[in-house]
Amino acid sequence: MSQTQNRHHFPAARPQDQATAYASLSRLVYADRPLADTLETMAVLATQALGESPEVSLTLLDRERGRTAATSGPIALELDERQYESGIGPCLDAARYGQTVRLTVDRPDQPYDELRQAAQRRGVSHTMSIGLTTADQVMGAMNIYSFSGRASSESSERMAKTFASCIGIVLANAEQYRAAAARVAHLETALQTRAPIEQAKGILMDRHRCTGEEAFKILATRSQAANVKLRLVAQDLVDQATRTGNPPGSKA
């Protein structure tokens, strides 16, 4: 029996399987773990909850170019990548516009002809891509590749959209964390830059009995004359004062 034929004999997900998947999903949304691991687990949980063993993948966009951030199987990855190469496909349209895009592979009146042919060769009968959205942006798409020969039922589609909503939450939280981490890193850099400048100003103010503004001008003049960054000039002055132990009031 071929892999495709075997897939057609998978039973629909049992209620207890769905409940287990939902319980795991609720814990996962708030788990402190790497984003890639979280997305991979969510793709697998979606496969378990939907039944009939589809393959699930998650498409993210980076400057309009798609990439698969997680997948439950190789066929989903292969068909995703075909769409990225051509720049056309339901996973990209769903990811770009936040829509749900359904495709019946053996219907010639439907779009995405190249993808339909490739999917049919792999035994895929239907696909559904659901945009991953938050309140103010589209984050990507969850793609479902079905081998069952039947379109998704209303209940399966509701489950799929529930998973897509949870994935959107995870991605939004990850983006907020990334932005916060970037702000913290920027602040740390600013503080690291400011500290030696303020120390150097204090040394110059003490040595030259000048104001903070005048001390800064001295540093700026030295920086320009040496063509060296102000922070490095300041740090060199601080290091020199530390090594020599020059008492306040001595000439720099």
Secondary structure, DSSP 8 states (H G I E B T S, - for coil): --HHHHHHT-----HHHHHHHHHHHHHHHT--S-HHHHHHHHHHHHHHHH-S--EEEEEEEETTEEEEEEESSHHHHHHHHHHHHHT-SHHHHHHHH--EEEEETT-TTSS-HHHHHHHHHTT--EEEEEEEE-SS-EEEEEEEEE-SSS---HHHHHHHHHHHHHHHHHHHHHHHHHHHHHHHHHHHHHHHHHHHHHHHHHHHHHHHT--HHHHHHHHHHHHHHHT--HHHHHHHHHHHHHHH---TTS--
